[in-house]
Amino acid sequence: MNQIKSVSAGYFDGVWKLFASLKLTIALLLSLAATSIVGTLIPQNQELKEYFQAFGPFLFQIFDVLDIFDMYHAWWFQLLLLMLVLNITVCSIDRLSVTWKIIFPKVPKFKASRFINNPNMKELNIHRQPDDLKSKYESVLNRFYSYTSFDRTDDGIMLFAEKGRWTRLGVYAVHLSIILLLVGGLIGSNYGFEGFVNIPEGESADQIRLRNSGKIIPLGFTIRCDDFNITHYRNGAVREWRSSLSILEDGKLVFQKDIIVNDPLRYKGINIFQSSLGELGPETSGAADVHPIKPGDDIILDITSTESGMSYRKTTIIGREVAIPEGLGTFVVTEYRPDAQFRGQVVGEAIVGIHKMDGADPVEILLPLHFPAFDKMRKGQAVFSVAEQTIEKFSPGSTPEMRYYTGLQVTNDPGVWVVYSGFMMIIAGCIITFFMSHQKMCVHIIPKEGGSIVRISGTANKNKPGMWKKVDRIADEISQLT
């Protein structure tokens, strides 16, 4: 039985030493940094076909198994974060016992040798006896320090003072802040969600589709789009879109707000962002358009050369390849999508085409009909857009006003307040760690013929130059007083 207990204790000690190791901390931080670089270089949460085209079948299978395409939700990435949390926690506990005894001693102790041999010492000659000086100097120290005491020695009287023992906890506040940030991130990753929903004007929705899994989940309340307004720049690009939203519970209005991009509606910990828009025909309720582009219909393309700035207009149909001037290759429209998506966001009607240039791989290009400047984001040698007259041709032209739907991004992060607490804690911890210190002061009064020799010295665990200034100030106070 004792042998089993000994083996268990030895195993626990081994695990404890592993997680108390600074080497493990460095290894985990380097691993997280390296994987974060990978997550930055490889765009996250794109459509799988984009990854397949970019990396090929072999790398695609490897990256898919390792969850590289949604790396920050991958089990192994969260395991690294959890190990770092345990590592920091164990390191802090392992070292806290010694620090705790320094901060909370039963009786504060002072080593006279640390002050007697201090190279930064001020010495004064005072024409008064030690006992006459003791009470006066105590009053000076009491103004600067929270704790004072004295000790009679063979060669005189030593007055001690100190403050800031608690500042040694500053580093642990920083450790705790890092733990809160990591734990908050893990909570949000595992228990939060991010989804989207499209709501036509005058209609409602009480559920959303999750971005990563496509699963539909209920919200617990209803979002109603009361109105939708859109403004454009002169070139036709969207300038601003505004959704008037109402929140209903059990059919009763409980909250209302107009939202624009970067100004969300927040309700019960759920954030509702304006993220996209689209047009609806007057008779439709959920489709993006009822007048699709069919094979044989003319499509007018505007093509601009990035290098020369020249623009060219080409008329084509689905499946017909057109040549582009200035040696910019060819372009062929491959399909029409009534409800296209870009990076998980609905962009409405769009055509898809392939741009080919000599010496370069073919590029698939998405051209939303109602976003003329969309292709500029690609930063290619040629910028494509669908001409305005084509949009008018295949949109309901007999209706004086278009009916829109608003695309909403809906998120919930239950760990956000833990993260906020971590940010506040790290600010407080850094202020304590870098700008405050544990200070000790000693005033040694040594009797001599006709008076006393007064020696003032001090120590601090940080900011030694600041402590030297404090010694000078105490010496000036004492000099002026006596």
C-alpha positions as CSV (number, residue, x, y, z in Angstrom):
1,M,0.0,0.0,0.0
2,N,2.8,2.4,0.9
3,Q,4.6,1.5,-2.3
4,I,1.4,2.5,-4.3
5,K,1.2,5.8,-2.5
6,S,4.9,6.4,-3.1
7,V,4.5,5.7,-6.9
8,S,1.4,8.0,-7.0
9,A,3.3,10.7,-5.2
10,G,6.3,10.4,-7.4
11,Y,4.1,10.5,-10.5
12,F,2.3,13.7,-9.2
13,D,5.7,15.3,-8.4
14,G,6.9,14.6,-11.9
15,V,3.8,16.1,-13.5
16,W,4.0,19.1,-11.2
17,K,7.7,19.7,-12.1
18,L,6.9,19.4,-15.8
19,F,4.2,22.1,-15.6
20,A,6.3,24.3,-13.3
21,S,9.1,24.3,-15.9
22,L,10.1,27.5,-17.7
23,K,11.2,25.4,-20.6
24,L,7.6,24.2,-21.1
25,T,6.5,27.8,-21.1
26,I,8.9,28.7,-23.8
27,A,8.0,25.6,-25.9
28,L,4.3,26.3,-25.7
29,L,4.7,30.0,-26.5
30,L,6.9,29.1,-29.6
31,S,4.4,26.5,-30.7
32,L,1.5,29.0,-30.4
33,A,3.5,31.6,-32.3
34,A,4.3,29.2,-35.1
35,T,0.8,27.9,-35.5
36,S,-0.6,31.5,-35.3
37,I,1.7,32.4,-38.2
38,V,0.3,29.4,-40.2
39,G,-3.3,30.6,-39.3
40,T,-2.4,34.1,-40.6
41,L,-0.8,32.9,-43.9
42,I,-3.7,30.5,-44.6
43,P,-7.1,32.3,-44.6
44,Q,-9.5,30.8,-42.1
45,N,-13.1,29.6,-42.7
46,Q,-13.2,29.9,-46.4
47,E,-15.1,27.6,-48.7
48,L,-13.5,24.2,-49.0
49,K,-13.3,24.3,-52.8
50,E,-11.1,27.4,-52.6
51,Y,-8.6,25.5,-50.4
52,F,-8.8,22.5,-52.8
53,Q,-8.0,24.8,-55.7
54,A,-5.2,26.6,-53.8
55,F,-3.4,23.6,-52.3
56,G,-4.3,20.5,-54.4
57,P,-5.7,17.2,-53.2
58,F,-2.7,16.0,-51.2
59,L,-2.1,19.1,-49.0
60,F,-5.9,19.7,-48.8
61,Q,-6.4,16.3,-47.1
62,I,-3.6,16.9,-44.7
63,F,-4.7,20.4,-43.7
64,D,-8.3,19.2,-43.5
65,V,-7.4,16.4,-41.0
66,L,-5.4,18.9,-38.9
67,D,-8.3,21.5,-39.0
68,I,-5.9,24.0,-40.4
69,F,-8.8,25.7,-42.2
70,D,-10.4,26.5,-38.8
71,M,-7.3,26.3,-36.8
72,Y,-8.3,28.4,-33.8
73,H,-11.2,26.0,-33.1
74,A,-9.0,22.9,-33.6
75,W,-8.7,20.5,-30.6
76,W,-4.9,20.6,-30.7
77,F,-4.7,24.4,-30.7
78,Q,-7.1,24.6,-27.7
79,L,-5.0,21.9,-26.0
80,L,-1.9,24.1,-26.4
81,L,-3.9,27.0,-24.8
82,L,-5.1,24.8,-22.0
83,M,-1.5,23.5,-21.3
84,L,-0.3,27.1,-21.2
85,V,-3.0,28.0,-18.7
86,L,-1.9,25.0,-16.5
87,N,1.7,25.9,-16.9
88,I,1.3,29.5,-15.8
89,T,-1.0,28.5,-12.9
90,V,1.4,25.8,-11.6
91,C,4.4,28.2,-12.0
92,S,2.6,30.9,-10.0
93,I,1.5,28.5,-7.2
94,D,5.0,27.0,-7.1
95,R,6.7,30.4,-6.5
96,L,3.9,32.1,-4.5
97,S,4.6,30.3,-1.2
98,V,8.0,32.1,-0.8
99,T,6.6,35.4,-1.9
100,W,3.7,35.0,0.5
101,K,6.0,34.7,3.5
102,I,7.8,38.0,2.4
103,I,4.5,39.9,2.0
104,F,2.7,38.6,5.0
105,P,5.2,37.9,7.8
106,K,4.1,37.6,11.4
107,V,6.7,40.2,12.4
108,P,8.6,42.2,9.7
109,K,12.3,41.5,10.0
110,F,15.1,43.8,9.0
111,K,18.7,42.8,8.4
112,A,20.9,45.6,9.6
113,S,23.8,44.4,7.4
114,R,21.9,45.2,4.2
115,F,21.8,48.8,5.2
116,I,25.2,49.2,6.9
117,N,27.1,48.0,3.8
118,N,24.8,49.9,1.4
119,P,27.0,51.9,-1.0
120,N,24.4,54.6,-1.5
121,M,24.3,55.9,2.0
122,K,24.0,59.5,3.3
123,E,25.8,60.5,6.5
124,L,25.0,63.5,8.6
125,N,26.7,65.0,11.7
126,I,24.1,66.2,14.2
127,H,24.9,68.0,17.5
128,R,22.2,66.2,19.5
129,Q,22.1,63.0,21.4
130,P,20.4,59.8,19.8
131,D,17.5,59.7,22.3
132,D,16.6,63.3,21.4
133,L,16.6,62.5,17.7
134,K,14.7,59.2,17.8
135,S,11.1,60.6,18.1
136,K,11.7,63.4,15.6
137,Y,13.1,60.9,13.0
138,E,10.2,58.5,13.6
139,S,7.7,61.3,12.7
140,V,9.6,61.9,9.4
141,L,9.5,58.2,8.5
142,N,5.9,57.9,9.4
143,R,5.0,60.5,6.7
144,F,6.6,58.4,4.0
145,Y,6.1,54.8,5.1
146,S,3.3,52.7,6.4
147,Y,5.3,50.7,8.9
148,T,8.1,51.8,11.2
149,S,10.0,50.2,14.1
150,F,13.3,50.7,16.0
151,D,16.0,48.6,17.5
152,R,18.7,49.5,20.1
153,T,22.1,48.1,19.2
154,D,25.5,48.2,20.7
155,D,26.5,51.2,18.6
156,G,23.2,53.2,18.8
157,I,19.6,53.2,17.6
158,M,18.4,51.9,14.2
159,L,15.0,53.1,12.9
160,F,13.4,51.0,10.2
161,A,10.6,51.8,7.9
162,E,9.0,50.1,4.9
163,K,6.1,50.1,2.4
164,G,4.9,48.3,-0.6
165,R,5.3,44.6,0.4
166,W,2.1,43.9,-1.5
167,T,3.7,45.2,-4.8
168,R,5.5,41.9,-5.1
169,L,2.1,40.5,-6.1
170,G,2.2,42.5,-9.3
171,V,3.9,39.7,-11.3
172,Y,1.1,37.4,-10.2
173,A,-1.5,39.8,-11.3
174,V,0.1,39.7,-14.8
175,H,0.1,35.9,-14.6
176,L,-3.6,35.9,-13.6
177,S,-4.4,38.3,-16.4
178,I,-2.9,36.0,-19.0
179,I,-4.8,33.1,-17.6
180,L,-8.1,35.1,-17.8
181,L,-7.3,36.0,-21.4
182,L,-6.7,32.4,-22.4
183,V,-9.6,31.1,-20.4
184,G,-11.9,33.7,-21.9
185,G,-10.8,32.8,-25.4
186,L,-11.4,29.1,-24.7
187,I,-14.9,29.8,-23.3
188,G,-15.8,31.9,-26.4
189,S,-14.4,29.3,-28.8
190,N,-16.3,26.4,-27.2
191,Y,-19.5,28.0,-26.0
192,G,-20.0,31.0,-28.3
193,F,-21.2,31.1,-31.8
194,E,-21.0,33.1,-35.1
195,G,-23.7,32.8,-37.7
196,F,-25.7,34.8,-40.2
197,V,-29.2,35.4,-41.4
198,N,-30.9,37.3,-44.2
199,I,-34.1,39.1,-43.4
200,P,-36.2,40.9,-46.1
201,E,-37.8,44.2,-45.3
202,G,-40.9,43.8,-43.2
203,E,-40.1,40.2,-42.3
204,S,-38.7,38.4,-39.3
205,A,-36.3,35.6,-38.3
206,D,-35.9,33.8,-35.0
207,Q,-33.0,31.4,-36.0
208,I,-29.6,31.7,-37.7
209,R,-27.2,29.5,-39.6
210,L,-23.8,28.9,-38.0
211,R,-20.9,30.0,-40.2
212,N,-18.6,27.0,-39.7
213,S,-21.0,24.0,-39.5
214,G,-24.1,25.4,-41.4
215,K,-26.2,24.2,-38.5
216,I,-29.4,26.2,-37.8
217,I,-30.0,27.3,-34.2
218,P,-32.8,29.3,-32.5
219,L,-32.0,32.7,-31.0
220,G,-34.7,32.6,-28.3
221,F,-36.2,35.9,-29.6
222,T,-37.3,37.3,-33.0
223,I,-35.4,39.9,-35.1
224,R,-37.7,42.0,-37.4
225,C,-36.4,44.2,-40.2
226,D,-38.7,47.2,-40.2
227,D,-36.9,49.2,-42.9
228,F,-33.8,49.1,-45.0
229,N,-32.1,52.2,-46.6
230,I,-29.1,52.2,-48.9
231,T,-27.0,55.1,-50.3
232,H,-24.4,55.0,-53.1
233,Y,-21.4,56.8,-54.3
234,R,-21.5,58.4,-57.8
235,N,-19.7,55.3,-59.3
236,G,-22.5,53.1,-58.0
237,A,-20.6,51.5,-55.2
238,V,-22.4,51.1,-51.9
239,R,-21.7,54.0,-49.5
240,E,-23.8,53.0,-46.5
241,W,-26.7,50.6,-45.7
242,R,-28.8,51.0,-42.6
243,S,-31.3,48.5,-41.1
244,S,-34.1,49.4,-38.7
245,L,-34.3,46.3,-36.5
246,S,-36.8,45.4,-33.7
247,I,-36.4,42.7,-31.1
248,L,-39.6,40.8,-30.2
249,E,-40.3,38.3,-27.4
250,D,-43.6,36.5,-27.3
251,G,-44.8,38.9,-30.0
252,K,-44.0,42.0,-27.9
253,L,-41.5,44.7,-28.9
254,V,-38.7,44.9,-26.3
255,F,-35.9,46.7,-28.2
256,Q,-35.4,48.7,-31.3
257,K,-32.3,50.2,-33.0
258,D,-31.0,51.3,-36.4
259,I,-27.7,49.6,-37.2
260,I,-25.0,50.3,-39.8
261,V,-21.6,48.7,-40.3
262,N,-19.5,48.6,-37.1
263,D,-22.5,49.8,-35.0
264,P,-24.2,46.6,-33.9
265,L,-27.4,45.9,-31.9
266,R,-26.6,44.1,-28.7
267,Y,-29.3,42.1,-26.8
268,K,-28.9,39.5,-24.1
269,G,-25.2,39.1,-24.9
270,I,-25.8,38.6,-28.6
271,N,-24.3,41.0,-31.1
272,I,-26.1,41.7,-34.4
273,F,-23.9,43.3,-37.0
274,Q,-24.8,44.7,-40.4
275,S,-22.7,42.7,-42.8
276,S,-24.3,42.5,-46.3
277,L,-27.4,43.3,-48.4
278,G,-29.2,42.2,-51.5
279,E,-32.2,43.0,-53.7
280,L,-35.5,41.2,-53.9
281,G,-38.2,41.4,-56.5
282,P,-41.6,42.8,-55.4
283,E,-43.2,39.4,-55.5
284,T,-40.5,37.4,-53.8
285,S,-40.0,36.7,-50.1
286,G,-36.7,34.9,-49.9
287,A,-35.0,34.6,-53.2
288,A,-32.4,37.1,-54.3
289,D,-33.9,37.6,-57.8
290,V,-36.6,36.1,-60.1
291,H,-35.0,37.1,-63.4
292,P,-31.9,34.9,-63.7
293,I,-29.3,35.3,-66.5
294,K,-29.8,32.4,-68.9
295,P,-27.5,30.9,-71.5
296,G,-27.7,33.1,-74.6
297,D,-28.5,36.3,-72.7
298,D,-26.1,39.2,-73.3
299,I,-23.7,40.1,-70.5
300,I,-21.8,43.4,-70.7
301,L,-18.5,43.5,-68.9
302,D,-16.4,46.5,-68.0
303,I,-12.7,45.7,-67.9
304,T,-10.1,48.1,-66.6
305,S,-6.3,47.6,-66.9
306,T,-4.6,48.3,-63.6
307,E,-1.4,49.4,-65.3
308,S,-2.7,51.8,-67.9
309,G,-6.0,52.7,-66.4
310,M,-7.8,52.1,-69.7
311,S,-11.3,50.7,-69.6
312,Y,-12.8,48.3,-72.2
313,R,-16.4,47.2,-72.6
314,K,-17.1,43.6,-73.9
315,T,-20.4,41.9,-74.6
316,T,-20.5,38.2,-74.1
317,I,-22.7,35.3,-73.1
318,I,-22.3,32.4,-70.7
319,G,-19.6,30.1,-72.1
320,R,-18.1,32.5,-74.7
321,E,-14.5,33.4,-74.2
322,V,-13.5,37.1,-74.9
323,A,-10.1,38.5,-75.5
324,I,-8.8,41.4,-73.4
325,P,-6.6,44.1,-74.9
326,E,-3.1,45.0,-73.6
327,G,-2.1,41.3,-73.4
328,L,-4.3,40.7,-70.4
329,G,-5.5,37.3,-71.6
330,T,-9.1,36.1,-71.9
331,F,-12.2,35.9,-69.8
332,V,-15.1,33.5,-69.9
333,V,-18.4,33.6,-67.9
334,T,-19.0,30.2,-66.5
335,E,-22.2,30.5,-64.5
336,Y,-24.8,32.7,-63.0
337,R,-25.6,32.5,-59.2
338,P,-28.8,34.1,-57.9
339,D,-27.7,34.1,-54.3
340,A,-23.8,34.1,-54.3
341,Q,-21.7,34.1,-51.2
342,F,-18.3,35.5,-50.5
343,R,-16.4,34.3,-47.4
344,G,-19.7,33.2,-45.9
345,Q,-21.5,36.5,-46.6
346,V,-24.4,36.7,-49.1
347,V,-23.6,39.2,-51.9
348,G,-26.8,38.5,-54.0
349,E,-26.8,38.0,-57.8
350,A,-23.4,37.3,-59.3
351,I,-21.7,35.8,-62.3
352,V,-18.6,33.7,-62.1
353,G,-15.9,33.7,-64.7
354,I,-12.4,32.4,-65.4
355,H,-9.5,34.8,-66.2
356,K,-6.6,33.3,-68.1
357,M,-3.3,34.9,-68.7
358,D,-0.1,33.5,-70.3
359,G,2.3,32.1,-67.7
360,A,-0.2,32.3,-64.9
361,D,-2.8,29.9,-63.4
362,P,-6.4,30.5,-64.3
363,V,-8.3,32.6,-61.7
364,E,-11.9,32.1,-60.8
365,I,-13.5,35.6,-60.3
366,L,-16.8,36.4,-58.6
367,L,-18.6,39.5,-59.9
368,P,-21.7,40.5,-57.9
369,L,-24.2,42.4,-60.1
370,H,-24.9,45.1,-57.5
371,F,-21.3,45.7,-56.4
372,P,-19.5,47.3,-59.3
373,A,-16.2,47.9,-57.4
374,F,-16.1,44.4,-55.9
375,D,-13.3,43.0,-58.0
376,K,-10.9,45.8,-57.0
377,M,-10.3,44.0,-53.7
378,R,-8.6,41.2,-55.7
379,K,-5.9,43.6,-56.9
380,G,-5.3,41.8,-60.2
381,Q,-3.8,43.2,-63.4
382,A,-7.4,43.6,-64.8
383,V,-10.5,44.6,-62.8
384,F,-13.8,43.2,-64.0
385,S,-17.4,44.4,-63.3
386,V,-20.8,43.8,-64.8
387,A,-22.1,46.9,-66.6
388,E,-25.0,48.8,-65.0
389,Q,-27.2,48.3,-68.0
390,T,-26.8,44.5,-67.7
391,I,-28.1,44.8,-64.1
392,E,-31.1,46.8,-65.2
393,K,-31.8,44.3,-68.0
394,F,-32.0,41.3,-65.6
395,S,-33.5,43.0,-62.6
396,P,-37.2,43.7,-62.3
397,G,-37.4,46.9,-64.3
398,S,-41.1,47.6,-64.0
399,T,-41.0,48.1,-60.3
400,P,-40.4,51.8,-59.2
401,E,-38.7,50.7,-56.0
402,M,-36.5,47.7,-55.2
403,R,-37.1,45.7,-52.1
404,Y,-34.0,44.7,-50.1
405,Y,-33.0,42.1,-47.6
406,T,-30.4,42.8,-44.9
407,G,-27.6,40.3,-44.2
408,L,-26.9,40.1,-40.5
409,Q,-23.9,38.6,-38.7
410,V,-25.0,37.3,-35.3
411,T,-22.4,36.5,-32.7
412,N,-22.3,35.5,-29.1
413,D,-19.1,35.3,-26.9
414,P,-19.8,34.3,-23.3
415,G,-16.1,34.6,-22.5
416,V,-15.9,38.3,-23.5
417,W,-16.2,39.6,-19.9
418,V,-13.5,37.2,-18.8
419,V,-11.3,38.6,-21.5
420,Y,-12.1,42.2,-20.5
421,S,-11.3,41.3,-16.9
422,G,-7.9,40.0,-18.2
423,F,-7.2,43.2,-20.0
424,M,-8.0,45.3,-16.9
425,M,-5.9,42.9,-14.7
426,I,-2.9,43.1,-17.1
427,I,-2.9,46.9,-17.0
428,A,-3.1,46.9,-13.2
429,G,-0.4,44.2,-13.0
430,C,2.0,46.1,-15.3
431,I,1.5,49.3,-13.4
432,I,2.3,47.5,-10.1
433,T,5.2,45.5,-11.6
434,F,7.0,48.3,-13.4
435,F,6.1,51.5,-11.5
436,M,5.8,50.3,-7.8
437,S,8.4,48.6,-5.5
438,H,8.9,47.2,-2.1
439,Q,11.0,49.8,-0.3
440,K,12.9,49.6,3.0
441,M,14.5,52.6,4.8
442,C,17.0,52.6,7.7
443,V,18.1,55.6,9.8
444,H,21.1,54.6,12.0
445,I,21.8,57.0,14.9
446,I,25.3,56.5,16.3
447,P,26.4,58.5,19.4
448,K,29.6,60.4,19.4
449,E,31.3,63.0,21.5
450,G,29.2,66.1,21.4
451,G,26.4,64.7,19.2
452,S,25.5,61.9,16.8
453,I,26.3,60.5,13.4
454,V,23.2,59.8,11.4
455,R,23.4,57.4,8.4
456,I,20.4,57.0,6.0
457,S,20.2,54.2,3.6
458,G,17.5,52.3,1.7
459,T,16.8,49.3,-0.4
460,A,14.2,48.4,-3.0
461,N,13.5,45.3,-5.1
462,K,13.0,47.5,-8.2
463,N,13.9,51.0,-9.4
464,K,17.1,51.5,-7.5
465,P,17.6,55.1,-8.8
466,G,14.2,56.0,-7.5
467,M,15.2,54.6,-4.1
468,W,18.4,56.7,-4.1
469,K,16.3,59.9,-4.7
470,K,14.1,58.8,-1.8
471,V,17.2,58.5,0.5
472,D,18.3,62.0,-0.6
473,R,14.8,63.4,0.2
474,I,14.7,61.7,3.7
475,A,18.2,63.1,4.4
476,D,17.1,66.6,3.5
477,E,14.0,66.3,5.7
478,I,16.2,65.1,8.7
479,S,18.8,67.7,8.0
480,Q,16.2,70.6,8.0
481,L,14.5,69.2,11.1
482,T,17.6,69.0,13.3
